[in-house]
Amino acid sequence: MSYIAAFISAIVIVIVLIPPLRTLALKIGFVDKPQSSNERKIHREPIPLTAGIAIFAAFVVLYLIFVHDNWAKSGAILGGGLLILVIGLVDDWYKTHGKEFPALPKFVVQMGAAVLVYASGIVFSGFENPITGSYYALPEALQFLFTVLWIFGVTTVINFTDGIDGLASGLSAISGGTLLVVALVMGQTESAMMATILVGAALGYLKFNKPPAKVFMGDAGATFLGFILAVIALDGAFKQATVISLFIPVLALSVPILDNVRVVISRLIKGVPVYKADASQAHYVLLKTGMKPVQVVSFLYLINICTGLFSIILLLISNG
């Protein structure tokens, strides 16, 4: 019952908070303005950028109510999430004024949030050898490297996916739902509850973000969702992982991860800065083929659902 209560509460809180935040955004000009010269902007009217605040507020409130973890972990997750939200809001504010916020401060803050999580004990520590059954603990330096890079990477790829109405929030809900099932199968109640809250918050936002969107979550909301998804995987699917089950979180987040790995490699080959925004993501490519936005979103949803189901099957096989 607590999972159901958290899920419904997350949806309700986001739905209740978005309208007043939307009104506030319109009053102060905190909106994403369409630009004829920008091929990535397909909306025709200014769209408020405040939904990320509603998602963050819902997660924090319900985390404090339903998740019973130690204060070190709770402080790192909520503190790191706040850092991610704030730097995202600053980035969004610059964009509303037609400016680009420097990549370095964003990188430093996002890496700082990841280090905070690592310091709290949420760590990718190693994996189990499926043949011998023995656990192989990674050297501390590699634990730090893999943990921080995973958090930073997932935070970034979810943000990169947020380029078409309903895509990033829907993929986050699908990935979160997959990680929820994984956590329940593995008996990890804290991770399962975080996933439940995230899925509810993402679906509540999707009510306003489905095409045509009435509000955006901006970089603040997208990076926050990515940050929490990364933490859920670290505190859930990656715990006591076998070699096979290491692929489970990657499959759960297959569309944003694999698409953006492709984009990064392409940008590196072309000598283009990795952080430079362009229209090379899969959703933009599919739009150029003549597919409608709803068709693109549905197609990418379907792929992520299929890989998510495969990851669950992989978990059941690996657990024997």
N, C-alpha and C positions, 0 to 999 in steps of 0.2 A: 504493500500500500504506500510506503514512503516513496518508492520510485514513481508511482503514478501521481502522487501529490506534488512531488518536485517537478515532474514533467509538465503537468497542467499549470502549476504556479509560474513556471518559467515563461510559458506561452502567454499567460494572462498579464504578467508584469510588463513584458515587452510590448504587448498590444496596448496596454494602458499608458505607458510612458512615451511611446513614439509620437502620438498626435501633439501633445504640448511641446515636446522637443522640436517637432517639425515646425510648429508655429513660431517658436523662438528663433529657429534657424532662418526662417524667412524674414523675420524682423531685423536681424542683425547682419543679414547678407551672407550667412554661412552656408552657401549653396554651390553646387557644382554647375558651372555655366557651360552650355553647349558652345562649341567652337567649330566653325565650318572648316577650319584648317587642320583640325585634329581628327584623323580617321578612327581613333579609338572611341570617340564620343558619338553615340548614336541617338541620344535623347535630344529633344527639341526645346525643352523648357528647363529653367533652373531647378535643380533637385536638391533639397536639404540634405546635409551630410551628418546628421546627429544621431542616427540609429545605433551607432556603435556605443554611445553612452548608455542607451537603454539596455543593450545586450550585456554590457559590463555590469550595470547596476543589478540586473536580474541574477546574473551569475554570482556576484558577491553576496547578495542577500541570502540566496538559497544555499550557497556553499556554507555559510556560517550557520544555517539552520540544520542542514541535512548531513553535511560531511563531518565526521568525527575523527579528524586526524590530529597529529601533534602540532603545536604552535609554530615550530620551526618550518614544517612543510607548508602549513596554511599561510604563514607570513610570506614565504617565498613565492607561492603561487599567486596570492592576491597582490602582494607588493610588485612582483614581476609583471603581473597583468596590468597594474596601474601604470607602471613605467611605459609599457607597450602602448596603452591607450593614450597617455598624455603626449608622447612623441608623435603618435599617429594623428592626434588632433592638431598639433602644431603643423605637421606636414599638410593636413587637409586645409588649414587656415591659409597657408601660403598659396595653395592651389586656387582658393576662392579669389585671391587677389592677382591671379595670373602669374605667380612666381613659382619657382622650383626650390623646395627646401633642400639644403645640401645633404648628400647621401651619408657623409661621415658621421654626423651626430645621430642619425637614425641607426646606423650600424653599431655605434658605441653603446647606445641605450639598449638596443635589442640584444646585443651580446651580453651586456650587463645583467639584463633580466634572466638570460640563460645561465649565467654564472651563479646568480642568486639561487636558482632552482638546484643547480649542482651542489652548492654549498649546504643546502638543506637536507641532502641525502637522497634526492630523487636522481638516480644515476643509472646509466647503462653500464653494469658492472662486469658482464660476461655472459657465457652461455653454457648449456649442458651438452656434452658429447653424447649423441644418440646411440653410439656403439658401446661405449664403456659405462655410460650413465654417470660419469664423473663431471663435476662442474669446473669449467675453465674460467678463472677470474683474470680479466685483463689488467695489465699494468695501470697504475693510477693515472699516468699521463694520457694513456689511450682512453681510459674511462672519462676523463675530463674532456678530451678532444671530441669523442663521439657524442657525448651528452650535449655539449654546447653547440656543436655543428648540427645535430638533429633538431634541437629546439629552434635555432636560428633558421635552418633550412625550411622547416615546415611553416614557421611564421611567415617567411618570405613567399613561399609558393602559393599559399592560400591567398595572400594579398595580390599576387600576380594574376590569379584566376578571376579576381573580381573586376571583370571588364564588360559584363553583359547582365542584364536584369535577371536575378534569381539564381545565377550560376554558383557563385562562391558560397552563398548561404545554403543552397540545396546540397552541394557537394559536401559541405561541412556537416550537415545533418546526416547524410548517408554515411560518411566516414565515422562520425560520432556514434551512429547507430551500430555500425559494425564493431567498433571498439567496445561499445556497451555489451554486446553479446559475448565478445571475447572475455571481457572482465568478469561477466557473470559465470561463464564456463570455468574460469580459473579461480573463482571465489574471491575476487578482489573488489570488495564492496565500495571502497572509497573511489576508485577509478570508475566503477560502474555508475556511481551517483553523479560524479562530475560529468560523465558522458551523457547521462539522462538530462541534466540541467542544460548542457550545451545544445543538445538536440532540440529541446523545448524552446530555448531562446532563439535558435536559428530558424525554427519553423514559425515562431511568433513574428519575427522580422520578415520572413518570406511572404506573409500576408500583405505587407506593404511594398515589398520589393519585386513581386512577380510582375511580369510585363503587362502594361507599362508601369514602371516603378514610380511610387509617390515619394520615396525617401531612399537615401543611400546610407550604408554604414561607413563609407569612406575607408581610408587606410587604417584609421583607428579601430574600427570594428573588425575588418578583415584580418589584420595582424593579431588582434586579440583572440579571435577564433582559432587562428593557426597556432598561436602560443599555447592555448589550452589543449588543443588536439595533440600537440607534441608532448605535453606533460602527461596527458591521459595515457598515451602509448608507453611512455617511459615508466610510469607508475603501474602500468597494467600489463600490456602484451609483451613488453621487453623483459619483464621480471621472470626469472627462472626459465628463460627461453632456451629452446633447443636450436640447433643449427637451422632446421626446417622452419620453425615458427618465427625466426628472425624476419622472414619475409612477410609475416602477417600485417604489421603496421604499414609497410610499403604498399601492399595490395589494398589495404583499407583506404589509403590515400592515393591510389594509383593515378587518377586523372591529373590532379594538381602536381604530383611529384614527377611523373614521367614526362608530362608535357613541358614542364618548366626545366627539367634536366635537358631536354631537347633544345629548348630556347636558349639556355645558357651556353651550351656547346656551340650552337649556331652563332651566337653573338661573339664568343671567343674566337671562332674561326674567322669571322668577318672583322675582328679587331674593334668591335663596338663595346662600350662599357656595359657590364652586366646589368647595372641598375638603370640604364637608359630605357625609358618606356618606348615601346613600339607596338606594332600590330602583328607580331609573329606567333602569339599564343594560338592554340588550336581553335578556340571559339571565333577568333577573328578570321582565321584561315577558312573555317567552315562557312562563315557569313559571306565571304567573297565568292564562294561556289554558288551562291544563290539561295542557300537555305535560310529560312526565316529564323529570327531569334528563338522562338519557342521550340522549333525543331532542333536547333543547335543545343539548347539547354537539355531537352529531353534525351537526345542522343548521348550526350556526355554523362547525364544522370544514369542512363542504362548501362554504360560501360562501367561506371563506378559501382553500381549495384552488383553487376556480374562479378567483378574482381573482389568486391567485399564478401559476396557469398563464397567465392573460391577460398578466400582467406579463412573463413569460418570452417570450411571443409578441411583445409590444411591443418587448422588447430585441432580438430577432432581426430584427424589421422595421427598427428604428432603426439597427442596424448594417449593414443592407443586404445 
